[in-house]
């Protein structure tokens, strides 16, 4: 197993682990550089940092460690394990509402799905990440996701969409003046142009990318772009220029001890020499490429073995810790459960005893309440009986008053009728002065027949006995006159027709006409009794 570089150890001692774990300021650049050559070592360091974050209950630092562990596993091709780390980090970032970190993590998941050939899932993760970056206004993050979306369309050979998203990403990177990002987008554009066999445009894009990588001192990126330029020159028949570019890439890879790129450069040089018919050189670089490839596979095999061992140890240790934690939790739960049961039994006993006492007390109170309620009911019944008797007495009194008023009206009108008849006989006499005086008396008597005071007193007494009668009557007709209402009132108290004629000061013939008109206004069918109809209201 490879050892941790002295520089990183010095940083850990100098800064201290807690400082390295402080939220977004935590710098994992050193770990990423270690992971390229010694992924097992990087994973061990990250696991220790993760354990430290757990001990300090620093969930944000824990999430960052999990994210980096996912990257290491992804780079080694362990996609399932990488996805598990990413998803765990996703939960922690969401809990702390760290939208930028959450978006970056979603972007990593999208890349994982992309290389696992699950393009739809990849696009879904990119969309979520892009939405979060737009919320926070992170232009650099938006540009990275837009570039990744462009890759998806390039993979599907939808080149118009691929160009569109790469240019969007380029605009965002230019706004932030992020040279490395701009260089990467030009490299992506060159790749698309190469797929479309637009070699001049591809060459221009790769050349621009190389210039920016050199300004940013990105040697890994420079090697890849030099190789791409060599490919373009070889495809356009410029073999000498292609060899020059490939040798630049080869020398730079040699300086950086990048065996993978050395194998790639040697292969490209072999192809170029073969096209130039320089078979000795072609054979030499082909063999050199094979040698570097075997070395790459050998190192990868060693790294994979070491990495798998570390991953196995970590998982085994995690399982053991989980088992111990579960055992402790079970014991703790059992202890707590026993204590809770004992406490509950004590409380239950106290509650049962208290409830018995309360039950007896409640029964006494309830019995007393029932006695009081019974007394109140009896009292209410007596009060109701008294009220009913009083109402009955009042109704009898009012009925007697109404009868008295009615009889007085009848007597008064009978007297006036007799007096009027006598006076009419006297008027027939030819004595002129006597005739004039008698006519005046007759007029006074006629006036007394329609005297309103009697009718007001009668109406008041009637309404006390027959409450709401006139309101109900209006439901049958709104055309009733005062004379009609008087006739209805007299019919309601069931007077004889002769008495009604006397009270109204009209003849029985006139009364029949009034009754006929009243029937029409009340819409009473022919054959129905008017008095019976009014009595029913």
Secondary structure as GFF3:
##gff-version 3
##sequence-region A 1 537
A	DSSP	alpha_helix	6	15	.	.	.	ID=ss1
A	DSSP	alpha_helix	17	20	.	.	.	ID=ss2
A	DSSP	three_ten_helix	23	25	.	.	.	ID=ss3
A	DSSP	alpha_helix	29	37	.	.	.	ID=ss4
A	DSSP	alpha_helix	39	55	.	.	.	ID=ss5
A	DSSP	alpha_helix	59	75	.	.	.	ID=ss6
A	DSSP	alpha_helix	79	95	.	.	.	ID=ss7
A	DSSP	alpha_helix	99	115	.	.	.	ID=ss8
A	DSSP	alpha_helix	119	136	.	.	.	ID=ss9
A	DSSP	alpha_helix	139	155	.	.	.	ID=ss10
A	DSSP	alpha_helix	159	176	.	.	.	ID=ss11
A	DSSP	alpha_helix	179	195	.	.	.	ID=ss12
A	DSSP	alpha_helix	199	215	.	.	.	ID=ss13
A	DSSP	alpha_helix	219	235	.	.	.	ID=ss14
A	DSSP	alpha_helix	239	255	.	.	.	ID=ss15
A	DSSP	alpha_helix	259	275	.	.	.	ID=ss16
A	DSSP	alpha_helix	279	427	.	.	.	ID=ss17
A	DSSP	alpha_helix	432	449	.	.	.	ID=ss18
A	DSSP	alpha_helix	452	465	.	.	.	ID=ss19
A	DSSP	alpha_helix	469	474	.	.	.	ID=ss20
A	DSSP	alpha_helix	482	492	.	.	.	ID=ss21
A	DSSP	alpha_helix	497	504	.	.	.	ID=ss22
A	DSSP	alpha_helix	508	521	.	.	.	ID=ss23
A	DSSP	alpha_helix	530	536	.	.	.	ID=ss24
###
